[in-house]
């Protein structure tokens, strides 16, 4: 436990260094200061890679190519519920998830959900009510990750029938009842989050959950 706690503190420090470095790069006008902040960002990437066992190049891609003020990453998930069942897609690792993904830089939550559902499930949807904004480390995994993630869960109405598209992300698409769920990718959503979406769908006065 002591090692886990120490690792968590180191990751938190590395994330804070990354945040400070990114802000310095964005707002500093002195070229020497910018060079120092860029090196500080590189050091934080090396620390994060060492502590999380993520490849250094992947950590660099996540952080060192970003511009502007550092903010959490946004993930959107479509809760497509019909006749007491929810639509899930099977990812290439064999685990199942609600369609969704990172919100692209040129997308809104609404447009990103429409795009991801089409790409992963071959389905057009009408985007409805926001169910929750959950912080990943509190709800999905208690590990300290190299970046914070906000997960947006949104109710969607299917427009037609799903048809698995030709893609590299998903290998199946099916409907499941909340009492007969397949093995879930809990990094994408947990069983509790799926049940939350069912509750929200049944309650027109649902109050959005947010962390």
C-alpha positions in Angstrom: 0.0 0.0 0.0 2.9 2.4 0.8 4.3 1.8 -2.7 0.9 2.5 -4.3 0.5 5.6 -2.3 4.0 6.8 -3.2 3.4 6.1 -6.9 0.1 8.0 -6.7 1.9 11.0 -5.3 4.6 10.9 -7.9 2.0 10.7 -10.7 0.2 13.7 -9.1 3.4 15.7 -9.0 4.2 14.8 -12.6 0.8 15.9 -13.8 1.2 19.2 -11.9 4.6 19.8 -13.5 3.0 19.1 -16.9 0.2 21.6 -16.2 2.7 24.3 -15.1 4.9 23.6 -18.1 2.0 23.8 -20.6 0.8 27.1 -19.1 4.3 28.5 -19.2 4.7 27.5 -22.9 1.3 29.1 -23.7 1.8 32.4 -21.9 5.5 33.1 -21.8 6.9 35.5 -24.4 10.6 35.1 -23.4 12.2 32.4 -25.7 14.6 31.3 -23.0 11.7 30.8 -20.6 9.8 28.9 -23.3 12.8 26.6 -23.8 12.9 25.9 -20.1 9.2 25.1 -19.9 9.5 22.8 -22.9 12.2 20.9 -21.1 10.1 20.8 -18.0 7.2 19.3 -20.0 9.6 16.7 -21.4 10.7 15.8 -17.9 7.1 15.4 -16.8 6.5 13.1 -19.8 9.5 11.0 -18.8 8.2 10.7 -15.3 4.7 9.7 -16.4 6.1 7.1 -18.8 8.2 5.6 -16.0 5.4 5.5 -13.5 2.6 4.3 -15.7 4.6 2.0 -18.0 3.1 3.8 -21.0 5.6 4.2 -23.9 7.3 7.5 -23.8 6.2 8.3 -27.4 2.6 7.8 -26.4 2.9 10.1 -23.4 4.5 12.7 -25.7 1.7 12.4 -28.1 -0.8 12.9 -25.4 0.9 16.0 -23.9 3.8 17.4 -25.8 1.8 18.1 -29.0 -0.9 20.0 -27.2 -1.3 23.7 -27.3 -3.1 26.2 -25.1 -4.1 25.9 -21.4 -4.0 22.3 -20.1 -7.5 20.9 -19.4 -8.9 17.4 -18.7 -9.7 15.2 -21.7 -13.4 14.7 -22.6 -14.9 11.3 -23.4 -18.5 10.9 -24.7 -20.6 7.8 -24.3 -24.0 7.1 -26.0 -26.7 5.5 -23.8 -28.9 4.0 -26.6 -31.8 2.3 -24.8 -34.8 0.7 -26.4 -37.4 -1.9 -25.1 -35.5 -2.3 -21.9 -32.1 -3.0 -23.5 -29.0 -1.0 -24.1 -26.8 -1.1 -27.3 -23.2 -2.1 -26.7 -20.3 -2.7 -29.1 -17.6 -5.3 -28.7 -14.2 -3.8 -29.0 -11.1 -5.6 -30.4 -10.0 -6.7 -26.9 -13.3 -8.7 -26.5 -14.8 -6.4 -23.9 -18.1 -4.5 -24.5 -18.8 -0.8 -24.2 -21.3 1.9 -24.9 -20.4 3.6 -28.3 -18.3 6.6 -27.8 -14.8 8.0 -27.6 -12.6 11.1 -27.2 -14.3 14.3 -28.2 -12.3 15.5 -31.2 -11.0 19.0 -31.2 -13.4 20.1 -33.9 -16.5 18.4 -32.4 -19.1 19.1 -29.7 -20.3 16.4 -27.4 -23.5 16.0 -29.5 -21.7 15.8 -32.9 -19.0 13.5 -31.5 -21.6 11.1 -30.2 -23.4 11.1 -33.5 -20.1 10.4 -35.3 -18.8 7.7 -32.9 -22.1 5.8 -32.9 -22.2 5.8 -36.7 -18.5 4.7 -36.9 -18.7 2.0 -34.2 -22.3 0.7 -34.5 -23.4 1.7 -38.0 -26.4 3.6 -36.5 -27.8 7.1 -36.7 -29.1 8.5 -33.4 -31.1 11.4 -32.1 -29.0 12.8 -29.2 -31.2 13.5 -26.1 -30.6 14.4 -22.5 -27.3 14.6 -20.6 -27.2 12.0 -17.8 -23.9 12.6 -16.1 -20.4 14.1 -16.2 -18.2 11.7 -14.3 -14.6 12.0 -13.4 -12.8 8.8 -14.5 -10.5 8.2 -11.5 -13.5 8.5 -9.1 -16.0 6.3 -11.0 -14.1 4.0 -13.3 -10.7 3.3 -11.9 -9.0 4.4 -8.7 -5.6 4.4 -10.4 -3.9 7.8 -10.9 -3.7 8.3 -14.7 -1.3 10.6 -16.5 -4.3 12.9 -17.4 -7.7 13.6 -16.0 -10.8 12.4 -17.9 -14.3 13.7 -17.8 -16.9 11.2 -19.1 -20.1 12.5 -20.6 -23.1 10.1 -20.7 -25.9 11.0 -23.0 -29.3 9.4 -23.7 -29.8 8.7 -27.4 -32.7 7.5 -29.5 -31.9 5.0 -32.3 -33.0 5.9 -35.8 -33.2 2.6 -37.5 -31.3 -0.6 -36.8 -27.5 -1.0 -36.1 -25.4 -2.6 -38.7 -21.8 -3.3 -37.8 -19.6 -1.1 -40.1 -16.3 -2.0 -41.5 -13.9 -0.5 -39.0 -10.9 -1.4 -36.9 -12.4 -0.6 -33.5 -15.5 -2.9 -33.0 -16.3 -6.5 -33.9 -19.9 -6.8 -32.9 -23.0 -4.8 -31.9 -25.8 -6.1 -29.8 -28.6 -5.2 -27.4 -28.4 -6.2 -23.7 -30.7 -6.1 -20.7 -29.2 -4.6 -17.5 -29.4 -8.0 -15.8 -27.6 -9.8 -18.6 -24.6 -7.7 -19.4 -21.5 -9.1 -21.2 -17.9 -8.6 -19.9 -17.5 -4.8 -19.8 -14.6 -2.5 -20.5 -14.9 -0.7 -17.2 -12.6 2.1 -18.4 -15.3 3.0 -20.8 -18.2 2.5 -18.4 -19.1 0.4 -15.4 -22.2 -1.7 -14.7 -23.2 1.0 -12.2 -23.0 3.7 -14.9 -25.1 1.6 -17.3 -27.8 1.1 -14.6 -27.6 4.9 -14.0 -28.5 5.5 -17.7 -31.5 3.1 -17.4 -32.7 5.1 -14.4 -32.3 8.4 -16.2 -34.2 7.0 -19.2 -37.1 6.1 -17.0 -37.1 9.4 -15.2 -38.0 12.6 -17.2 -37.0 14.7 -14.1 -33.6 13.1 -13.9 -31.0 15.5 -12.4 -27.7 15.4 -14.1 -24.9 13.9 -12.0 -21.6 15.6 -12.0 -18.3 15.4 -10.1 
